[in-house]
Amino acid sequence: MNRTLKQKLKKAFEVRSPDRQEKNRFLQTLARSQISISTRQFVIAQFFWLRKRILLLSLLFPLPALAGARHMNPNTLWVLSALIPFLGLLAVAESTRSATYGMQELEMSARFSLKSVVLARMSILGLLDGLVICCLIPLCRGGNLSLLQTGIYLLVPYLLTVNASLWLTRRFHGREGLYGCMCAAVLVSVGNFGLHLIADFIYQFSYIHWWIILSASLLGRMAWEICQTMKTTEELT
């Protein structure tokens, strides 16, 4: 090859470090919003990244309660308490979607850390589910049950499903974890409804202190499970 041509090729493909002044001048031309965003903007952005059908299903969940309350059905609470584990299933499945479909490496290369994304999605869906449960409490209240009893009877199966699902998603990756979460939701649903049929006495007010202890323990366990999930995600990064 011609010597002159070699020199021109070497010069054309030579790697040059950018001049510091030019680099600083270029960075100053960028808009502030392109470099960093606030926590509120980040959470709002993650909200719009959630699948719309998941949000729609979560928001439409109170409809059976509305129908039951309209017809004054005394079994409305027990039907909803048997269905509410699937609300927890939706939240966990959407929060861990990247792990379910094997997209962790792709999301790790994104602008924000995967741990921040997962935590933001969990927080959004947790607040949404909490709002749904709060709306269900006055609608499902029936007979001589208090608002406290109604809320706990709805919260306990939800927390059981979330705890089991978070544990399963750490032990099993991909679709196996999702199938395990589905099985956990079905077991909690069937067990909760069956318990009401065969051991109705435990829902009396005299046992409410045991339900409060159970719900508080499950809340603490859920916080621990979320921390463990965050640690696992941090190890992946």
BELBEL-V936666 format. One record per residue. N is the residue number from 1. RES is the residue in one letter. BURIAL is + if it has 9 or more other ideal C-beta (glycine too) atoms within 8 Angstrom, else -. D_CENTER is the distance of its C-alpha to the mean C-alpha in whole Angstrom. Layout:
# BELBEL-V936666
n	res	burial	d_center
N	RES	BURIAL	D_CENTER
N	RES	BURIAL	D_CENTER
This chain:
# BELBEL-V936666
n	res	burial	d_center
1	M	-	62
2	N	-	63
3	R	-	63
4	T	-	62
5	L	-	60
6	K	+	58
7	Q	-	58
8	K	-	57
9	L	-	54
10	K	-	53
11	K	-	53
12	A	-	51
13	F	-	48
14	E	-	48
15	V	-	45
16	R	-	46
17	S	-	44
18	P	-	43
19	D	-	45
20	R	-	44
21	Q	-	45
22	E	-	44
23	K	+	40
24	N	-	40
25	R	-	42
26	F	-	39
27	L	-	36
28	Q	-	38
29	T	-	38
30	L	-	34
31	A	-	32
32	R	-	30
33	S	-	27
34	Q	-	27
35	I	-	27
36	S	-	25
37	I	-	22
38	S	-	21
39	T	-	18
40	R	-	18
41	Q	-	19
42	F	+	16
43	V	+	13
44	I	-	15
45	A	+	15
46	Q	+	12
47	F	-	11
48	F	-	14
49	W	-	13
50	L	+	10
51	R	-	12
52	K	-	14
53	R	-	14
54	I	+	11
55	L	+	11
56	L	-	15
57	L	+	14
58	S	+	12
59	L	+	14
60	L	-	17
61	F	+	16
62	P	+	19
63	L	-	21
64	P	+	23
65	A	+	23
66	L	+	25
67	A	-	27
68	G	+	28
69	A	+	28
70	R	-	31
71	H	-	33
72	M	-	33
73	N	-	31
74	P	-	31
75	N	-	29
76	T	+	26
77	L	+	24
78	W	+	24
79	V	+	23
80	L	+	20
81	S	+	19
82	A	+	20
83	L	+	18
84	I	+	15
85	P	+	13
86	F	+	12
87	L	+	10
88	G	+	8
89	L	+	9
90	L	+	8
91	A	+	4
92	V	+	4
93	A	+	7
94	E	+	6
95	S	+	4
96	T	+	7
97	R	+	9
98	S	+	12
99	A	+	13
100	T	+	13
101	Y	-	15
102	G	-	17
103	M	+	16
104	Q	+	16
105	E	-	19
106	L	-	19
107	E	+	16
108	M	+	18
109	S	-	21
110	A	-	20
111	R	-	20
112	F	-	18
113	S	-	16
114	L	+	14
115	K	+	12
116	S	+	12
117	V	+	10
118	V	+	8
119	L	+	8
120	A	+	8
121	R	+	5
122	M	+	3
123	S	+	7
124	I	+	7
125	L	+	5
126	G	+	6
127	L	-	9
128	L	+	10
129	D	+	9
130	G	-	12
131	L	-	14
132	V	+	14
133	I	+	15
134	C	-	18
135	C	+	19
136	L	+	20
137	I	+	21
138	P	-	25
139	L	+	25
140	C	+	24
141	R	+	27
142	G	-	30
143	G	-	33
144	N	-	34
145	L	+	30
146	S	-	29
147	L	-	26
148	L	-	25
149	Q	+	25
150	T	+	24
151	G	+	20
152	I	+	20
153	Y	+	21
154	L	+	18
155	L	+	16
156	V	+	17
157	P	+	16
158	Y	+	13
159	L	+	12
160	L	+	14
161	T	+	12
162	V	+	9
163	N	+	12
164	A	+	13
165	S	+	10
166	L	+	9
167	W	+	13
168	L	+	14
169	T	+	12
170	R	-	14
171	R	-	17
172	F	-	17
173	H	-	16
174	G	+	16
175	R	-	16
176	E	-	18
177	G	+	14
178	L	+	13
179	Y	-	16
180	G	+	16
181	C	+	13
182	M	+	15
183	C	-	18
184	A	+	16
185	A	+	15
186	V	+	18
187	L	-	20
188	V	+	18
189	S	+	19
190	V	+	23
191	G	-	23
192	N	+	22
193	F	+	25
194	G	-	27
195	L	+	27
196	H	+	28
197	L	-	31
198	I	-	33
199	A	-	32
200	D	-	32
201	F	-	34
202	I	-	31
203	Y	-	29
204	Q	-	32
205	F	-	32
206	S	-	34
207	Y	+	31
208	I	+	28
209	H	-	29
210	W	-	27
211	W	+	24
212	I	+	24
213	I	-	24
214	L	+	22
215	S	+	19
216	A	-	20
217	S	-	20
218	L	+	16
219	L	+	15
220	G	-	17
221	R	+	15
222	M	+	12
223	A	-	13
224	W	-	15
225	E	+	12
226	I	+	10
227	C	-	13
228	Q	+	14
229	T	+	11
230	M	+	12
231	K	-	16
232	T	+	15
233	T	+	14
234	E	-	17
235	E	-	19
236	L	-	19
237	T	-	19
